[in-house]
């Protein structure tokens, strides 16, 4: 079995990689039947020399490999027929910008396994970069606050060598008393809380958060969906019912908007579910939020001020609630600062890659290279032999249109 590690070809470039050199050595030890070849890359977070020094084969030509693994979408011209590919395809939600990619995958009879839908039997995702999205997204939100308050600001996340340096920068922050609300309860949210806990921002209960208008220190509250959604008929909130029947609910977030300085949005949002607030709500004198770090980055979704995805180089813009338009960040104190970078983990490529690789080695490779007894690979296989698999037949009309 020949396994090839692809160089990333998407623009803008992504510096992450499925496996570090040390992890490649671990793969060879644990799966001796596997031959590994790494495609050279000038942008990868780990230099080619790491792999060469570890004795890992490197070759630009991976045509003799059976399985090819990358991170982001593979450029259409680079796709090879009759291969197995693993990468984030961004096609399962019928993303229009990747329709041609999926069409070419089908035409070339590629077996596509998508990281996004690698799940445990209980439905939990096996791998992902959520923790790092949370870590970087919270750091950026705090950095925006320091700029707004004209306080000493930490260096941008992408200038930090790794997570340890970013946390070191965060510990230097001198924050005023303020209130931070975080939505969600998954990996992204836990990454956010990891950063806030690192700098000793105290977590408080919902009751304490709402009852105390001003604290004498920075605090944060975590909000699960039952805190900001409620049944229209007055019945008790039920998460299973909410997931299946989002239109039976209405928003209940404004009580937090009246007493929050920084909102960090880290929750999955269904377009059929209630929004957190409306443009009209944002014009209210009671709307206190001044900085929004929208990690989920649903454009004009649950947060109407998320007008577009921002970039790593220019992560912030100002949202004018009166005109509902974007303005240059930090030029008008009445504007709300928005952070909506949609590829946050790329700012910590070394740590994110190592964490990603560990999960691949422990939970995915045994099923990919051996018996898939739990159906982990099968559930994540979108295409095979030129056809969509049964689980993804819902994409058929879209991809053929």
For each residue, the residues with C-beta under 8 A, 3 or more apart:
1: 31 33 34 35 66 67 369
2: 34 35 37 64 65 66 67
3: 27 34 35 36 37 65 66 67 68 69
4: 36 37 38 39 62 65 67 68 69
5: 17 18 19 24 36 37 38 39 69 70
6: 9 39 62 68 69 70 74 87
7: 39 40 41 43 44 70
8: 13 14 15 16 17 41 43 44 70 71 72
9: 6 74 75 78
10: 13 14 72 73 75
11:
12: 311
13: 8 10 43
14: 8 10 43 71 72 343 346 349
15: 8 43 44 45 346 349
16: 8 45 71 72 345 346 349 352 353 356
17: 5 8 20 41 44 45 46 71 349 353 357
18: 5 69 70 71 86 353 356 357 360
19: 5 23 24 27 69 353 357 360 361
20: 17 23 24 46 50 353 354 357
21: 24 25 46 50 51 53 54 56
22: 25 26 54
23: 19 20 26 27 354 357 358 361
24: 5 19 20 21 27 28 36 38 51 54 56
25: 21 22 28 29 54 55 56
26: 22 23 29 30 361
27: 3 19 23 24 30 31 34 36 361 365
28: 24 25 31 32 34 36
29: 25 26 32
30: 26 27 361 365
31: 1 27 28 34 365 369
32: 28 29
33: 1 369
34: 1 2 3 27 28 31 369
35: 1 2 3 57
36: 3 4 5 24 27 28 56 57
37: 2 3 4 5 56 57 58 59 62 65
38: 4 5 24 48 51 56 57 58 59
39: 4 5 6 7 58 59 60 62
40: 7 48 58 59 60
41: 7 8 17 44 48
42:
43: 7 8 13 14 15
44: 7 8 15 17 41 47 48
45: 15 16 17 349 350 353
46: 17 20 21 50 51 350 353
47: 44 50
48: 38 40 41 44 51 52 58
49: 52 53
50: 20 21 46 47 53 54
51: 21 24 38 46 48 54 56 58
52: 48 49 55 56 58
53: 21 49 50
54: 21 22 24 25 50 51
55: 25 52
56: 21 24 25 36 37 38 51 52
57: 35 36 37 38
58: 37 38 39 40 48 51 52
59: 37 38 39 40 62
60: 39 40
61: 64
62: 4 6 37 39 59 65 68 80
63: 80
64: 2 61
65: 2 3 4 37 62 68 83
66: 1 2 3 83 84
67: 1 2 3 4 83 84 85 86 368
68: 3 4 6 62 65 74 80 83 84 85 86
69: 3 4 5 6 18 19 85 86 87 360
70: 5 6 7 8 18 74 85 86 87
71: 8 14 16 17 18 87 88 356
72: 8 10 14 16 87 88
73: 10 87 88 89 90 98 101
74: 6 9 68 70 78 79 85 87 101
75: 9 10 78 79
76: 79 100 101 104
77:
78: 9 74 75
79: 74 75 76 83 85 104 105 108 110
80: 62 63 68 83 108 110
81: 108 109 110
82: 108 109 110
83: 65 66 67 68 79 80 110 111
84: 66 67 68 110 111 113
85: 67 68 69 70 74 79 105 110 111 112 113
86: 18 67 68 69 70 113 114 115 368
87: 6 69 70 71 72 73 74 114 115
88: 71 72 73 114 115 116
89: 73 92 98 101 102 105 112 114 116 382
90: 73 93 95 97 98 116
91: 94 95 98 99 101 102 114 382 395
92: 89 114 116 117 382 392 395
93: 90
94: 91 99 395 398
95: 90 91 98 99
96: 99
97: 90
98: 73 89 90 91 95 101 102
99: 91 94 95 96 102 103 398 399
100: 76 103 104
101: 73 74 76 89 91 98 104 105
102: 89 91 98 99 105 106 112 382 383 395 399
103: 99 100 106 107 399
104: 76 79 100 101 107 108
105: 79 85 89 101 102 108 110 112 383
106: 102 103 109 110 383 386 387 388 399
107: 103 104 386
108: 79 80 81 82 104 105
109: 81 82 106 385 386
110: 79 80 81 82 83 84 85 105 106 383
111: 83 84 85 381 383 384 385
112: 85 89 102 105 381 382 383 384
113: 84 85 86 118 368 377 380 381 382
114: 86 87 88 89 91 92 117 118 380 382
115: 86 87 88 118 127 128 380
116: 88 89 90 92 125 128 380
117: 92 114 379 380 382
118: 113 114 115 125 126 127 363 364 376 377 379 380
119: 123 124 125 126 376 379 380
120: 123 124 125 126 374 376
121: 374 375
122:
123: 119 120
124: 119 120
125: 116 118 119 120 128 130 187
126: 118 119 120 359 363 364 376
127: 115 118 356 359 360 363 364
128: 115 116 125 187
129: 132 133 345 352 355 356
130: 125 133 134 186 187 188 191
131: 134 135 187 188 190 191 194 355
132: 129 135 136 163 191 344 345 348 351 352 355
133: 129 130 136 137 188 191 266 295 344 345
134: 130 131 137 138 187 188 189 190 191 192 193 194 195 266 295
135: 131 132 138 139 163 166 191 192 194 195 348
136: 132 133 139 140 157 166 341 344 345 347 348
137: 133 134 140 141 188 191 192 264 266 293 295 339 341 344
138: 134 135 141 142 182 191 192 195 196 264 293
139: 135 136 142 143 154 157 166 169 170 195
140: 136 137 143 144 157 293 315 339 341 344
141: 137 138 144 145 180 262 264 291 292 293 339
142: 138 139 145 146 154 170 173 175 195 199 262
143: 139 140 146 147 153 154 156 157
144: 140 141 147 148 262 291 293 316 329 337 339
145: 141 142 148 149 151 175 178 261 262 291
146: 142 143 149 151 152 153 154 173 174 175
147: 143 144 150 151 153 316 329 330 337
148: 144 145 290 291 330 333 337
149: 145 146 176
150: 147
151: 145 146 147 173 174 175 176
152: 146 172 174
153: 143 146 147
154: 139 142 143 146 169 170 172 173
155: 159 160 169
156: 143 159 160 312 315 347
157: 136 139 140 143 160 166 344 347 348
158: 312 346 347
159: 155 156
160: 155 156 157 163 165 166 169 347 348
161: 164 165 350
162: 165 166 348 350 351
163: 132 135 160 166 167 348 351
164: 161 167 168
165: 160 161 162 168 169
166: 135 136 139 157 160 162 163 169 170 348
167: 163 164 170 171 195 198
168: 164 165 171 172
169: 139 154 155 160 165 166 172
170: 139 142 154 166 167 173 195 198 199
171: 167 168 198 199
172: 152 154 168 169
173: 142 146 151 154 170 199
174: 146 151 152
175: 142 145 146 151 178 199 201 218
176: 149 151 218
177: 214 215 216 217 218
178: 145 175 218 219 261 262
179: 209 215 218 219 220 221 259 260 261 262
180: 141 196 201 218 219 220 221 260 261 262 263 264
181: 209 220 221 223 256 260 262 263 264
182: 138 189 192 193 196 220 221 222 223 264 266
183: 189 223 228 263 264 265 266 267 276
184: 188 189 222 223 224 265 266 267 268
185: 189 222 224 225 267
186: 130 189 190 266 267 268
187: 125 128 130 131 134 190 191
188: 130 131 133 134 137 184 191 192 266 267 295 296
189: 134 182 183 184 185 186 192 193 222 266 267
190: 131 134 186 187 193 194
191: 130 131 132 133 134 135 137 138 187 188 194 195 266
192: 134 135 137 138 182 188 189 195 196 264 266 295
193: 134 182 189 190 196 197 203 220 222
194: 131 134 135 190 191 197 198
195: 134 135 138 139 142 167 170 191 192 198 199
196: 138 180 182 192 193 199 201 203 220
197: 193 194 200 201 203
198: 167 170 171 194 195
199: 142 170 171 173 175 195 196
200: 197
201: 175 180 196 197 217 218 219 220
202: 217 218 219 220
203: 193 196 197 219 220 221 222
204: 208 209 212 215 219 220 221
205: 208 209 221
206: 209 210 221 223 227
207: 210 211
208: 204 205 211 212
209: 179 181 204 205 206 212 219 221 256 259
210: 206 207 255 256 259
211: 207 208
212: 204 208 209 215
213: 259
214: 177
215: 177 179 204 212 218 219
216: 177
217: 177 201 202
218: 175 176 177 178 179 180 201 202 215
219: 178 179 180 201 202 203 204 209 215
220: 179 180 181 182 193 196 201 202 203 204
221: 179 180 181 182 203 204 205 206 209 256
222: 182 184 185 189 193 203
223: 181 182 183 184 206 227 228 253 256
224: 184 185 227
225: 185 228 229 237 239 242 267
226: 229 237 239 242
227: 206 223 224 252 256
228: 183 223 225 251 252 253 256 276
229: 225 226 237 242 249 250 251 252 273 274
230: 237 249 250 252
231: 234 235 236 237 248 249
232: 248 249 250
233: 248
234: 231
235: 231 238
236: 231
237: 225 226 229 230 231 242 249
238: 235 241 242
239: 225 226 242 243
240: 243 244
241: 238 244 245 248
242: 225 226 229 237 238 239 245 246 248 249 273
243: 239 240 246 270
244: 240 241
245: 241 242 248 249
246: 242 243 249 270 272 273 274
247: 272 273
248: 231 232 233 241 242 245
249: 229 230 231 232 237 242 245 246 273 274
250: 229 230 232 274
251: 228 229 254 274 275 276 277
252: 227 228 229 230 255
253: 223 228 256 257 276 277
254: 251 257 258 277 281 286
255: 210 252 258 259
256: 181 209 210 221 223 227 228 253 259 260
257: 253 254 260 263 276 277 281 286 287 288 289
258: 254 255 286 287 288
259: 179 209 210 213 255 256 288
260: 179 180 181 256 257 263 288 289
261: 145 178 179 180 288 289 290 291
262: 141 142 144 145 178 179 180 181 289 290 291 292 293
263: 180 181 183 257 260 289 291 292 293 303
264: 137 138 141 180 181 182 183 192 293 295
265: 183 184 276 292 293 294 295 296 302 303
266: 133 134 137 182 183 184 186 188 189 191 192 295 296
267: 183 184 185 186 188 189 225 296
268: 184 186 296
269: 273 296 298 301 302
270: 243 246 273
271: 298 301
272: 246 247
273: 229 242 246 247 249 269 270 302
274: 229 246 249 250 251 302
275: 251 278 301 302 303 304
276: 183 228 251 253 257 265 302 303
277: 251 253 254 257 281 282 287 303 304
278: 275 281 282 304
279: 282 283 304 305 321 324
280: 283 284
281: 254 257 277 278 284 287
282: 277 278 279 287 304 305 319 321 336
283: 279 280 287 321 322
284: 280 281 287
285:
286: 254 257 258
287: 257 258 277 281 282 283 284 321
288: 257 258 259 260 261
289: 257 260 261 262 263 292 336
290: 148 261 262 336 337
291: 141 144 145 148 261 262 263 336 337 339
292: 141 262 263 265 289 303 305 306 319 336 337 338 339
293: 137 138 140 141 144 262 263 264 265 339
294: 265 297 298 303 305 306 338 339 340
295: 133 134 137 188 192 264 265 266 344
296: 188 265 266 267 268 269 301 302
297: 294 306 309 340 341 342
298: 269 271 294 301 302 303 306
299: 306 307 308 309
300: 304 306 307
301: 269 271 275 296 298 306
302: 265 269 273 274 275 276 296 298
303: 263 265 275 276 277 292 294 298 306
304: 275 277 278 279 282 300 324
305: 279 282 292 294 319 321 336 338
306: 292 294 297 298 299 300 301 303 338 340
307: 299 300 317 319 326 338 340
308: 299 326 340
309: 297 299 340 341 342
310: 314 315 316 317 338 339 340 341
311: 12 314 315 341
312: 156 158 315 341 343 346 347
313:
314: 310 311 317 329
315: 140 156 310 311 312 339 340 341
316: 144 147 310 329 330 337 338 339
317: 307 310 314 326 327 328 329 337 338
318: 326 327 328 329 330 331 332 335 336 337 338
319: 282 292 305 307 324 325 326 327 335 336 337 338
320: 323 324 325 326 327 332 334 335
321: 279 282 283 287 305 324 334 335 336
322: 283
323: 320
324: 279 304 319 320 321
325: 319 320
326: 307 308 317 318 319 320
327: 317 318 319 320 331 332 335
328: 317 318 331
329: 144 147 314 316 317 318 337
330: 147 148 316 318 337
331: 318 327 328 335
332: 318 320 327 335
333: 148
334: 320 321
335: 318 319 320 321 327 331 332
336: 282 289 290 291 292 305 318 319 321
337: 144 147 148 290 291 292 316 317 318 319 329 330
338: 292 294 305 306 307 310 316 317 318 319
339: 137 140 141 144 291 292 293 294 310 315 316
340: 294 297 306 307 308 309 310 315
341: 136 137 140 297 309 310 311 312 315 344
342: 297 309
343: 14 312 346
344: 132 133 136 137 140 157 295 341 347
345: 16 129 132 133 136 348 349 352
346: 14 15 16 158 312 343 349 352
347: 136 156 157 158 160 312 344
348: 132 135 136 157 160 162 163 166 345 351 352
349: 14 15 16 17 45 345 346 352 353
350: 45 46 161 162 353 354
351: 132 162 163 348 354 355
352: 16 129 132 345 346 348 349 355 356
353: 16 17 18 19 20 45 46 349 350 356 357
354: 20 23 350 351 357 358
355: 129 131 132 351 352 358 359
356: 16 18 71 127 129 352 353 359 360
357: 17 18 19 20 23 353 354 360 361
358: 23 354 355 361 362
359: 126 127 355 356 362 363 364
360: 18 19 69 127 356 357 363 364 365
361: 19 23 26 27 30 357 358 364 365
362: 358 359 365 366
363: 118 126 127 359 360 366 367 376
364: 118 126 127 359 360 361 367 368 376 377
365: 27 30 31 360 361 362 368 369
366: 362 363 369 370
367: 363 364 370 371 372 373 374 376 377
368: 67 86 113 364 365 372 377
369: 1 31 33 34 365 366
370: 366 367
371: 367
372: 367 368 375 376 377 378
373: 367
374: 120 121 367
375: 121 372 378 379
376: 118 119 120 126 363 364 367 372 379 380
377: 113 118 364 367 368 372 380 381
378: 372 375 381
379: 117 118 119 375 376 391
380: 113 114 115 116 117 118 119 376 377
381: 111 112 113 377 378 384 389 391
382: 89 91 92 102 112 113 114 117 388 389 391 392 395
383: 102 105 106 110 111 112 386 387 388 389 392
384: 111 112 381 387 389
385: 109 111
386: 106 107 109 383
387: 106 383 384
388: 106 382 383 392 393 395 396 399
389: 381 382 383 384 392 393
390: 393
391: 379 381 382
392: 92 382 383 388 389 395
393: 388 389 390 396
394:
395: 91 92 94 102 382 388 392 398 399
396: 388 393 399 400
397: 400 401
398: 94 99 395 401
399: 99 102 103 106 388 395 396
400: 396 397
401: 397 398
